[in-house]
Structure formats: C-alpha cells, structure tokens
Amino acid sequence: MKRKSILFVALLLVFSLFLTACGGGTSAPADQDAGNTETNTINKNDYFITVATGPTSGLYYPIGGAFSNVIKNKLGYKSSAQSTGASVENINLIIGGKADLAITMSDAIAQAYDAFGAFEGKEPQKNLRVLMSLYPNYVQLVTTNKSGITKFEDLKGKRVGIGAPNSGVELNARMMYEAHGMTYEDSKVDYLNYGEAIDQMKNGLIDAAFVTSGIPNATVMELGTTNKIVIVPIEGEGAKNLIEKYPFFVEEVIPASTYDTDTDVNTVSVRNIMIIREELPEEVVYEITKGIFENIEEIKASHNTANTHLSLENSQIGINIPFHPGAEKYYKEVGIIK
C-alpha cells in the first residue's frame, strides 16, 4: 500500500511538471523573447523577391538587377530581375501581386495613387508604398542636326517616337505636348520605346524621340557615334505650364559635355523611386532596406547614374506616397526620419 502511495505521488508530480511545460509558452518572458527574435522566424525560402525593372536598353534594368543581386547574394532570399515596359506596367505588377519591388517614376506613382492621367477612371491605389528614392530622370527630346528641329513646336508634322503605350516616357511625352498647347495629332507619333525609336532615327524613319532617363543614356550616346545629336530644350512658357500643373517636375540642365551638344540644354526632370509591395511583412522589408544600404556600393557600381545619386541621404527626395512600415522602421533607426 505504501509503495502504491509513493507511485501515485510520483505520477502526480510528473503530470504537474508536464502541465507547467505546456503552459510555459504563454508566460510574459516567452512573449517578450518572441517579440525580440521576430526576424529569426522569417523563412527566407518562403519568399521569391521579383524586381520589376524596364527595357534592357535603359537604366532601370541594370540598376534593378543590382538590387536583385544584393537581395539574393547578400541577404539570402531567392530573387530575380524582370525586364518590363517600365513605370506604368511596373505599378500594375505591384498592384496585381506579380512583383515585389519595382522602379517607377514619381509622376506615374502620383497618377496611380490619386487616379488621374494614365489611371483616370480607376480606383485610387492608396496601398502603394515606397522603399526609397533613386535618381532624377531627365526629359530628353532627342533629334539630330538633319531634322531641322530646334524647339518643341517644330514637332508639328514630324515623326516622333513617344515611348511604349502608358510607359513613363509616354506619360511624360503626353504632358509635354499638353504643356505646349499641342496634342499627338499635331505630329505623326509612334508608340516605340526609346531604344526602338533611336534605332529608327538612325535609319531615317523617325525625326525625334522622347527619352526619359538618367544621363548620359547609352542608347543616345550610341546615336552620337554616327550622327550629330541635338537635344531640344524644354523651357520658357512650356516648362512653366508643365511645372504649374505637375509640380513633381523640376527644372534641370543637361550639360553640353553629356552628348557633345553645342550648348547646355534646359529641360525638366522627375524622380525615379523604388516601390515595394505593401503585403510584404514589415520585418522582411526592414531587412531588405537595411541590406540595400549596407551593400549600396554594389548597387552604385551598376551604372554611373546610380553611383552619382544613390545614397541614404538622397533616399527621401521626391517621395510623394507613404513609405512601407519596414522601410520607415529602418530610416527611423538611422535617424533619417525623426
């Protein structure tokens, strides 16, 4: 009987310890520990980070590819860069959940966020979020000395490459025509991306082409090997009308040394930004943001424009939509956002 009592007490003790162990996960210290190690619970194999870029002839592609390489090779996520039609397509890829990061111009983002321009009649996309600002895109109205085009109004009756439909370049071209009191009907427009348009110009099939990119642009420079480049200025009343209606444009100057033009050329620019899918967890985006800036030299090496403009200090320029909470957390941590 005594042996049975001892055995019963022992079983009660074991059962009590078992219940304590099972209930331990709800204790305050365990909760605090879980909160402090949230990043350790991320399974990077669950994420394939797709970076939407632009045509292979432009700057978006090498710069976006460099972001993808850092995310994959330095941060350990699966990632790839995707060639696209650029700004508007990239925004739609983010909205549709088919890309995680995407490069776009701030004017296109403004249109999607508030549903005007290319996004007229659609629902405002208030869930768009930004990771960082990248670099200025210069509006370059490119022609040659053979065309006779020296001012914007000379585009009347000319064959003009205005960019792929609803691309950032085409949106800019549309606004430029509007600001100068003109429409596409005043020219013989062709919806070619600027790489295609420059090729057509070499063959005498296009008179002028809109190129919105960083400077120098490799495709434009290639044109200069066989032709005398002329950059048509965006200035005067046209530039004034443009900036009044679309304040995300800023007056800029393209130095003569950029394309060996006869003089410096007045134009306007709009900022390129990297947007990110809102649904990505805060800690994933925090880690990506931190990793990007810890490896920023690798991204800057992708192109001279990236080398000149990409920095923590420039990450906030021209931002007209909210940051993703994960990016904001990092910027607050380093003192960029108070």
LINQUI-V224921 format. One record per pair of residues at least 24 apart in sequence whose C-alpha atoms are under 10 Angstrom apart, sorted by the first residue. I is the first residue (numbers start at 1). GAP is how many residues later the second one is. If there is no record, write none. Layout:
BEGIN
i:I gap:GAP
i:I gap:GAP
END
This chain:
BEGIN
i:38 gap:245
i:39 gap:243
i:39 gap:244
i:39 gap:245
i:39 gap:247
i:39 gap:248
i:40 gap:243
i:41 gap:242
i:42 gap:239
i:42 gap:241
i:42 gap:242
i:43 gap:34
i:43 gap:241
i:44 gap:31
i:44 gap:32
i:44 gap:33
i:44 gap:34
i:44 gap:240
i:45 gap:31
i:45 gap:32
i:45 gap:33
i:46 gap:31
i:46 gap:32
i:47 gap:30
i:47 gap:31
i:47 gap:32
i:47 gap:53
i:47 gap:233
i:47 gap:237
i:48 gap:24
i:48 gap:29
i:48 gap:30
i:48 gap:31
i:48 gap:32
i:48 gap:51
i:48 gap:52
i:49 gap:28
i:49 gap:29
i:49 gap:30
i:49 gap:31
i:49 gap:32
i:49 gap:49
i:49 gap:50
i:49 gap:51
i:49 gap:52
i:49 gap:231
i:50 gap:28
i:50 gap:29
i:50 gap:30
i:50 gap:31
i:50 gap:32
i:50 gap:44
i:50 gap:47
i:50 gap:48
i:50 gap:49
i:50 gap:50
i:50 gap:51
i:50 gap:52
i:51 gap:28
i:51 gap:29
i:51 gap:30
i:51 gap:31
i:51 gap:32
i:51 gap:33
i:51 gap:39
i:51 gap:42
i:51 gap:43
i:51 gap:47
i:51 gap:48
i:51 gap:49
i:51 gap:50
i:51 gap:51
i:51 gap:52
i:51 gap:223
i:51 gap:224
i:51 gap:225
i:52 gap:28
i:52 gap:29
i:52 gap:30
i:52 gap:31
i:52 gap:32
i:52 gap:33
i:52 gap:34
i:52 gap:35
i:52 gap:37
i:52 gap:38
i:52 gap:39
i:52 gap:41
i:52 gap:42
i:52 gap:46
i:52 gap:47
i:52 gap:48
i:52 gap:49
i:52 gap:50
i:52 gap:51
i:52 gap:52
i:52 gap:222
i:52 gap:223
i:53 gap:28
i:53 gap:29
i:53 gap:30
i:53 gap:31
i:53 gap:32
i:53 gap:33
i:53 gap:34
i:53 gap:36
i:53 gap:37
i:53 gap:46
i:53 gap:48
i:53 gap:49
i:53 gap:50
i:53 gap:51
i:53 gap:221
i:54 gap:27
i:54 gap:28
i:54 gap:29
i:54 gap:30
i:54 gap:31
i:54 gap:32
i:54 gap:33
i:54 gap:35
i:54 gap:36
i:54 gap:48
i:54 gap:49
i:54 gap:50
i:54 gap:113
i:55 gap:27
i:55 gap:28
i:55 gap:29
i:55 gap:30
i:55 gap:31
i:55 gap:138
i:55 gap:139
i:55 gap:140
i:56 gap:26
i:56 gap:27
i:56 gap:28
i:56 gap:29
i:56 gap:139
i:57 gap:26
i:57 gap:136
i:57 gap:137
i:57 gap:138
i:57 gap:139
i:57 gap:160
i:57 gap:161
i:57 gap:162
i:58 gap:28
i:58 gap:135
i:58 gap:136
i:58 gap:137
i:58 gap:153
i:58 gap:154
i:58 gap:155
i:58 gap:156
i:58 gap:159
i:58 gap:160
i:58 gap:161
i:59 gap:78
i:59 gap:154
i:59 gap:155
i:59 gap:156
i:59 gap:157
i:59 gap:158
i:59 gap:159
i:59 gap:243
i:59 gap:244
i:59 gap:245
i:59 gap:246
i:59 gap:247
i:60 gap:24
i:60 gap:26
i:60 gap:27
i:60 gap:42
i:60 gap:43
i:60 gap:44
i:60 gap:153
i:60 gap:154
i:60 gap:212
i:60 gap:243
i:61 gap:25
i:61 gap:42
i:61 gap:241
i:62 gap:237
i:62 gap:239
i:62 gap:240
i:62 gap:241
i:62 gap:244
i:63 gap:40
i:63 gap:71
i:63 gap:235
i:63 gap:236
i:63 gap:237
i:63 gap:238
i:63 gap:239
i:63 gap:240
i:63 gap:242
i:63 gap:243
i:64 gap:37
i:64 gap:38
i:64 gap:39
i:64 gap:210
i:64 gap:235
i:64 gap:238
i:65 gap:234
i:65 gap:237
i:66 gap:226
i:66 gap:230
i:66 gap:232
i:66 gap:233
i:66 gap:234
i:66 gap:235
i:66 gap:236
i:66 gap:237
i:67 gap:34
i:67 gap:221
i:67 gap:224
i:67 gap:225
i:67 gap:228
i:67 gap:229
i:67 gap:231
i:67 gap:232
i:67 gap:233
i:67 gap:235
i:68 gap:33
i:68 gap:224
i:68 gap:231
i:69 gap:229
i:69 gap:230
i:70 gap:218
i:70 gap:221
i:70 gap:222
i:70 gap:224
i:70 gap:225
i:70 gap:226
i:70 gap:228
i:70 gap:229
i:71 gap:216
i:71 gap:217
i:71 gap:218
i:71 gap:220
i:71 gap:221
i:71 gap:224
i:74 gap:214
i:74 gap:217
i:74 gap:218
i:74 gap:220
i:74 gap:221
i:75 gap:212
i:75 gap:213
i:75 gap:215
i:75 gap:216
i:75 gap:217
i:75 gap:220
i:77 gap:207
i:77 gap:211
i:84 gap:83
i:85 gap:78
i:85 gap:79
i:85 gap:80
i:85 gap:81
i:85 gap:82
i:85 gap:83
i:85 gap:84
i:85 gap:108
i:86 gap:78
i:86 gap:80
i:86 gap:81
i:86 gap:82
i:86 gap:83
i:86 gap:107
i:87 gap:79
i:87 gap:80
i:87 gap:81
i:87 gap:82
i:87 gap:83
i:87 gap:84
i:87 gap:185
i:87 gap:186
i:88 gap:24
i:88 gap:30
i:88 gap:31
i:88 gap:77
i:88 gap:78
i:88 gap:79
i:88 gap:80
i:88 gap:81
i:88 gap:82
i:88 gap:83
i:89 gap:76
i:89 gap:77
i:89 gap:78
i:89 gap:79
i:90 gap:77
i:90 gap:78
i:90 gap:185
i:91 gap:34
i:91 gap:37
i:91 gap:184
i:91 gap:185
i:91 gap:186
i:93 gap:184
i:94 gap:34
i:94 gap:35
i:94 gap:181
i:94 gap:182
i:94 gap:183
i:94 gap:184
i:95 gap:30
i:95 gap:32
i:95 gap:33
i:95 gap:181
i:95 gap:182
i:95 gap:183
i:96 gap:181
i:97 gap:180
i:97 gap:181
i:97 gap:182
i:98 gap:179
i:99 gap:177
i:99 gap:178
i:100 gap:175
i:100 gap:176
i:100 gap:177
i:100 gap:178
i:100 gap:179
i:100 gap:180
i:101 gap:28
i:101 gap:29
i:101 gap:30
i:101 gap:173
i:101 gap:174
i:101 gap:175
i:101 gap:176
i:101 gap:177
i:102 gap:28
i:102 gap:29
i:102 gap:171
i:102 gap:172
i:102 gap:173
i:102 gap:174
i:102 gap:175
i:103 gap:27
i:103 gap:28
i:103 gap:29
i:103 gap:30
i:103 gap:31
i:103 gap:169
i:103 gap:170
i:103 gap:171
i:103 gap:172
i:103 gap:173
i:104 gap:29
i:104 gap:30
i:104 gap:63
i:104 gap:64
i:104 gap:167
i:104 gap:168
i:104 gap:169
i:104 gap:170
i:104 gap:171
i:105 gap:28
i:105 gap:29
i:105 gap:30
i:105 gap:31
i:105 gap:32
i:105 gap:62
i:105 gap:63
i:105 gap:64
i:105 gap:67
i:105 gap:107
i:105 gap:108
i:105 gap:143
i:105 gap:165
i:105 gap:166
i:105 gap:167
i:105 gap:168
i:105 gap:169
i:105 gap:170
i:105 gap:213
i:106 gap:27
i:106 gap:30
i:106 gap:31
i:106 gap:62
i:106 gap:142
i:106 gap:143
i:106 gap:164
i:106 gap:165
i:106 gap:166
i:106 gap:167
i:106 gap:168
i:106 gap:169
i:106 gap:212
i:106 gap:213
i:106 gap:214
i:106 gap:215
i:107 gap:61
i:107 gap:64
i:107 gap:65
i:107 gap:139
i:107 gap:140
i:107 gap:141
i:107 gap:142
i:107 gap:163
i:107 gap:164
i:107 gap:165
i:107 gap:211
i:107 gap:213
i:108 gap:58
i:108 gap:59
i:108 gap:60
i:108 gap:61
i:108 gap:63
i:108 gap:64
i:108 gap:162
i:108 gap:164
i:109 gap:59
i:109 gap:163
i:109 gap:164
i:109 gap:166
i:109 gap:210
i:109 gap:211
i:109 gap:212
i:110 gap:136
i:110 gap:138
i:110 gap:209
i:110 gap:210
i:110 gap:211
i:111 gap:60
i:113 gap:207
i:113 gap:208
i:117 gap:49
i:117 gap:54
i:117 gap:57
i:117 gap:58
i:118 gap:47
i:118 gap:48
i:118 gap:49
i:118 gap:50
i:118 gap:52
i:118 gap:53
i:118 gap:56
i:119 gap:47
i:126 gap:195
i:126 gap:196
i:127 gap:150
i:127 gap:151
i:127 gap:152
i:127 gap:194
i:127 gap:195
i:127 gap:197
i:128 gap:147
i:128 gap:148
i:128 gap:149
i:128 gap:150
i:128 gap:151
i:128 gap:193
i:128 gap:194
i:128 gap:195
i:128 gap:196
i:129 gap:145
i:129 gap:146
i:129 gap:147
i:129 gap:148
i:129 gap:149
i:129 gap:150
i:129 gap:191
i:129 gap:192
i:129 gap:193
i:129 gap:194
i:129 gap:195
i:129 gap:196
i:129 gap:198
i:130 gap:143
i:130 gap:144
i:130 gap:145
i:130 gap:146
i:130 gap:147
i:130 gap:148
i:130 gap:186
i:130 gap:189
i:130 gap:190
i:130 gap:191
i:130 gap:192
i:130 gap:193
i:130 gap:194
i:130 gap:195
i:130 gap:197
i:130 gap:198
i:131 gap:142
i:131 gap:143
i:131 gap:144
i:131 gap:145
i:131 gap:146
i:131 gap:154
i:131 gap:155
i:131 gap:157
i:131 gap:158
i:131 gap:184
i:131 gap:185
i:131 gap:188
i:131 gap:191
i:131 gap:192
i:131 gap:193
i:131 gap:194
i:131 gap:195
i:131 gap:196
i:131 gap:197
i:132 gap:140
i:132 gap:141
i:132 gap:142
i:132 gap:143
i:132 gap:144
i:132 gap:157
i:132 gap:178
i:132 gap:179
i:132 gap:180
i:132 gap:182
i:132 gap:183
i:132 gap:184
i:132 gap:185
i:132 gap:186
i:132 gap:187
i:132 gap:191
i:132 gap:192
i:132 gap:195
i:132 gap:196
i:132 gap:199
i:133 gap:138
i:133 gap:139
i:133 gap:140
i:133 gap:141
i:133 gap:142
i:133 gap:176
i:133 gap:177
i:133 gap:178
i:133 gap:179
i:133 gap:180
i:133 gap:181
i:133 gap:182
i:133 gap:183
i:133 gap:184
i:133 gap:185
i:133 gap:186
i:134 gap:137
i:134 gap:138
i:134 gap:139
i:134 gap:140
i:134 gap:171
i:134 gap:172
i:134 gap:175
i:134 gap:176
i:134 gap:177
i:134 gap:178
i:134 gap:180
i:134 gap:181
i:134 gap:182
i:134 gap:183
i:134 gap:184
i:134 gap:185
i:135 gap:78
i:135 gap:79
i:135 gap:134
i:135 gap:135
i:135 gap:136
i:135 gap:137
i:135 gap:138
i:135 gap:139
i:135 gap:170
i:135 gap:171
i:135 gap:172
i:135 gap:173
i:135 gap:174
i:135 gap:175
i:135 gap:176
i:135 gap:179
i:135 gap:180
i:135 gap:182
i:135 gap:183
i:136 gap:76
i:136 gap:77
i:136 gap:78
i:136 gap:79
i:136 gap:113
i:136 gap:114
i:136 gap:116
i:136 gap:132
i:136 gap:133
i:136 gap:134
i:136 gap:135
i:136 gap:136
i:136 gap:137
i:136 gap:169
i:136 gap:170
i:136 gap:173
i:136 gap:181
i:136 gap:182
i:137 gap:32
i:137 gap:74
i:137 gap:75
i:137 gap:76
i:137 gap:77
i:137 gap:78
i:137 gap:112
i:137 gap:115
i:137 gap:131
i:137 gap:132
i:137 gap:133
i:137 gap:134
i:137 gap:135
i:137 gap:168
i:138 gap:73
i:138 gap:74
i:138 gap:75
i:138 gap:76
i:138 gap:77
i:138 gap:78
i:138 gap:79
i:138 gap:111
i:138 gap:112
i:138 gap:113
i:138 gap:114
i:138 gap:115
i:138 gap:116
i:138 gap:129
i:138 gap:130
i:138 gap:131
i:138 gap:132
i:138 gap:133
i:139 gap:30
i:139 gap:33
i:139 gap:34
i:139 gap:37
i:139 gap:71
i:139 gap:72
i:139 gap:73
i:139 gap:74
i:139 gap:75
i:139 gap:76
i:139 gap:92
i:139 gap:93
i:139 gap:94
i:139 gap:95
i:139 gap:110
i:139 gap:113
i:139 gap:115
i:139 gap:127
i:139 gap:128
i:139 gap:129
i:139 gap:130
i:139 gap:131
i:140 gap:29
i:140 gap:69
i:140 gap:70
i:140 gap:71
i:140 gap:72
i:140 gap:73
i:140 gap:74
i:140 gap:75
i:140 gap:77
i:140 gap:80
i:140 gap:90
i:140 gap:91
i:140 gap:92
i:140 gap:93
i:140 gap:94
i:140 gap:114
i:140 gap:125
i:140 gap:126
i:140 gap:127
i:140 gap:128
i:140 gap:129
i:141 gap:32
i:141 gap:67
i:141 gap:68
i:141 gap:69
i:141 gap:70
i:141 gap:71
i:141 gap:89
i:141 gap:90
i:141 gap:91
i:141 gap:92
i:141 gap:93
i:141 gap:126
i:142 gap:52
i:142 gap:55
i:142 gap:56
i:142 gap:59
i:142 gap:65
i:142 gap:66
i:142 gap:67
i:142 gap:68
i:142 gap:69
i:142 gap:78
i:142 gap:81
i:142 gap:87
i:142 gap:88
i:142 gap:89
i:142 gap:90
i:142 gap:91
i:143 gap:55
i:143 gap:58
i:143 gap:63
i:143 gap:64
i:143 gap:65
i:143 gap:66
i:143 gap:67
i:143 gap:77
i:143 gap:80
i:143 gap:84
i:143 gap:85
i:143 gap:86
i:143 gap:87
i:143 gap:88
i:143 gap:89
i:144 gap:57
i:144 gap:58
i:144 gap:63
i:144 gap:64
i:144 gap:79
i:144 gap:80
i:144 gap:83
i:144 gap:84
i:144 gap:85
i:144 gap:86
i:144 gap:87
i:144 gap:88
i:145 gap:82
i:145 gap:83
i:145 gap:84
i:145 gap:85
i:145 gap:86
i:146 gap:58
i:146 gap:61
i:146 gap:81
i:146 gap:82
i:146 gap:83
i:146 gap:84
i:147 gap:54
i:147 gap:57
i:147 gap:59
i:147 gap:60
i:147 gap:61
i:147 gap:83
i:148 gap:59
i:148 gap:82
i:149 gap:58
i:149 gap:59
i:149 gap:81
i:149 gap:82
i:149 gap:83
i:150 gap:80
i:150 gap:81
i:150 gap:82
i:150 gap:83
i:151 gap:80
i:151 gap:81
i:151 gap:82
i:151 gap:83
i:151 gap:84
i:152 gap:24
i:152 gap:25
i:152 gap:28
i:152 gap:30
i:152 gap:80
i:152 gap:81
i:152 gap:82
i:152 gap:83
i:152 gap:86
i:153 gap:24
i:153 gap:27
i:153 gap:28
i:153 gap:29
i:153 gap:33
i:153 gap:85
i:154 gap:33
i:154 gap:78
i:155 gap:27
i:155 gap:29
i:155 gap:31
i:155 gap:32
i:155 gap:33
i:155 gap:34
i:155 gap:52
i:155 gap:53
i:156 gap:26
i:156 gap:27
i:156 gap:28
i:156 gap:29
i:156 gap:30
i:156 gap:31
i:156 gap:32
i:157 gap:27
i:157 gap:28
i:157 gap:29
i:157 gap:30
i:157 gap:31
i:157 gap:32
i:157 gap:50
i:158 gap:28
i:158 gap:29
i:158 gap:30
i:158 gap:31
i:158 gap:48
i:158 gap:49
i:158 gap:50
i:159 gap:28
i:159 gap:29
i:159 gap:30
i:159 gap:31
i:159 gap:42
i:159 gap:45
i:159 gap:46
i:159 gap:47
i:159 gap:48
i:159 gap:49
i:159 gap:50
i:160 gap:24
i:160 gap:27
i:160 gap:28
i:160 gap:29
i:160 gap:30
i:160 gap:31
i:160 gap:32
i:160 gap:37
i:160 gap:41
i:160 gap:45
i:160 gap:46
i:160 gap:47
i:160 gap:48
i:160 gap:49
i:160 gap:50
i:161 gap:26
i:161 gap:27
i:161 gap:28
i:161 gap:29
i:161 gap:30
i:161 gap:31
i:161 gap:32
i:161 gap:33
i:161 gap:34
i:161 gap:35
i:161 gap:36
i:161 gap:37
i:161 gap:39
i:161 gap:40
i:161 gap:44
i:161 gap:45
i:161 gap:46
i:161 gap:47
i:161 gap:48
i:161 gap:49
i:161 gap:50
i:162 gap:26
i:162 gap:27
i:162 gap:28
i:162 gap:29
i:162 gap:30
i:162 gap:31
i:162 gap:32
i:162 gap:35
i:162 gap:46
i:162 gap:47
i:162 gap:48
i:162 gap:49
i:163 gap:26
i:163 gap:27
i:163 gap:28
i:163 gap:29
i:163 gap:30
i:163 gap:31
i:163 gap:32
i:163 gap:33
i:163 gap:34
i:163 gap:46
i:163 gap:47
i:163 gap:48
i:163 gap:49
i:164 gap:26
i:164 gap:27
i:164 gap:28
i:164 gap:29
i:164 gap:30
i:164 gap:32
i:164 gap:33
i:165 gap:25
i:165 gap:26
i:165 gap:27
i:165 gap:28
i:166 gap:25
i:167 gap:24
i:167 gap:25
i:167 gap:26
i:168 gap:43
i:168 gap:44
i:168 gap:45
i:169 gap:24
i:169 gap:25
i:169 gap:40
i:169 gap:41
i:169 gap:42
i:169 gap:43
i:169 gap:44
i:170 gap:24
i:170 gap:40
i:170 gap:41
i:170 gap:42
i:172 gap:38
i:172 gap:39
i:172 gap:40
i:172 gap:77
i:172 gap:97
i:172 gap:98
i:173 gap:36
i:173 gap:37
i:173 gap:38
i:173 gap:39
i:175 gap:66
i:175 gap:67
i:175 gap:70
i:175 gap:71
i:176 gap:34
i:176 gap:58
i:176 gap:62
i:176 gap:63
i:176 gap:65
i:176 gap:66
i:177 gap:61
i:177 gap:65
i:178 gap:60
i:178 gap:63
i:178 gap:64
i:179 gap:58
i:179 gap:59
i:179 gap:60
i:179 gap:61
i:179 gap:62
i:179 gap:63
i:179 gap:64
i:179 gap:65
i:179 gap:66
i:179 gap:67
i:180 gap:54
i:180 gap:55
i:180 gap:56
i:180 gap:57
i:180 gap:58
i:180 gap:59
i:180 gap:60
i:180 gap:61
i:180 gap:62
i:181 gap:57
i:181 gap:60
i:194 gap:25
i:194 gap:26
i:195 gap:24
i:195 gap:25
i:198 gap:24
i:198 gap:25
i:199 gap:24
i:201 gap:26
i:202 gap:24
i:202 gap:25
i:208 gap:24
i:212 gap:56
i:212 gap:57
i:212 gap:58
i:213 gap:56
i:213 gap:57
i:213 gap:58
i:213 gap:59
i:213 gap:92
i:214 gap:55
i:214 gap:56
i:214 gap:57
i:214 gap:58
i:214 gap:89
i:214 gap:90
i:214 gap:91
i:214 gap:92
i:214 gap:95
i:215 gap:39
i:215 gap:40
i:215 gap:43
i:215 gap:44
i:215 gap:89
i:215 gap:90
i:216 gap:38
i:216 gap:39
i:216 gap:41
i:216 gap:42
i:216 gap:43
i:216 gap:88
i:216 gap:89
i:217 gap:41
i:217 gap:42
i:217 gap:88
i:220 gap:39
i:221 gap:37
i:221 gap:38
i:221 gap:39
i:222 gap:37
i:223 gap:36
i:224 gap:35
i:224 gap:36
i:224 gap:37
i:228 gap:31
i:228 gap:32
i:228 gap:33
i:228 gap:34
i:229 gap:30
i:229 gap:31
i:229 gap:32
i:229 gap:33
i:230 gap:29
i:230 gap:30
i:230 gap:31
i:230 gap:32
i:230 gap:33
i:230 gap:35
i:231 gap:25
i:231 gap:28
i:231 gap:30
i:231 gap:31
i:231 gap:32
i:231 gap:33
i:231 gap:34
i:231 gap:35
i:231 gap:36
i:232 gap:33
i:232 gap:34
i:232 gap:35
i:233 gap:31
i:233 gap:32
i:233 gap:33
i:233 gap:34
i:233 gap:35
i:234 gap:31
i:234 gap:32
i:234 gap:33
i:234 gap:34
i:235 gap:30
i:235 gap:31
i:235 gap:32
i:235 gap:33
i:236 gap:30
i:236 gap:31
i:239 gap:27
i:239 gap:28
i:239 gap:29
i:242 gap:26
i:243 gap:25
i:248 gap:70
i:248 gap:71
i:248 gap:72
i:249 gap:69
i:270 gap:48
i:271 gap:46
i:271 gap:47
i:271 gap:48
i:272 gap:45
i:272 gap:46
i:272 gap:47
i:273 gap:42
i:273 gap:43
i:273 gap:44
i:273 gap:45
i:273 gap:46
i:273 gap:47
i:274 gap:41
i:274 gap:45
i:275 gap:46
i:275 gap:47
i:275 gap:48
i:275 gap:49
i:276 gap:47
i:276 gap:48
i:276 gap:51
i:277 gap:47
i:278 gap:45
i:278 gap:46
i:278 gap:47
i:278 gap:48
i:279 gap:45
i:280 gap:44
i:280 gap:45
i:280 gap:46
i:281 gap:43
i:281 gap:44
i:281 gap:45
i:282 gap:42
i:282 gap:43
i:282 gap:44
i:282 gap:45
i:282 gap:46
i:282 gap:47
i:283 gap:42
i:283 gap:43
i:283 gap:44
i:283 gap:46
i:283 gap:47
i:284 gap:42
i:284 gap:43
i:285 gap:39
i:285 gap:40
i:285 gap:41
i:285 gap:42
i:285 gap:43
i:285 gap:44
i:285 gap:45
i:286 gap:38
i:286 gap:39
i:286 gap:40
i:286 gap:41
i:286 gap:42
i:286 gap:43
i:286 gap:44
i:286 gap:45
i:287 gap:39
i:287 gap:40
i:287 gap:43
i:288 gap:38
i:288 gap:39
i:288 gap:42
i:289 gap:37
i:289 gap:38
i:289 gap:39
i:289 gap:40
i:289 gap:41
i:289 gap:42
i:290 gap:36
i:290 gap:37
i:290 gap:39
i:290 gap:40
i:290 gap:41
i:290 gap:43
i:290 gap:44
i:312 gap:24
END
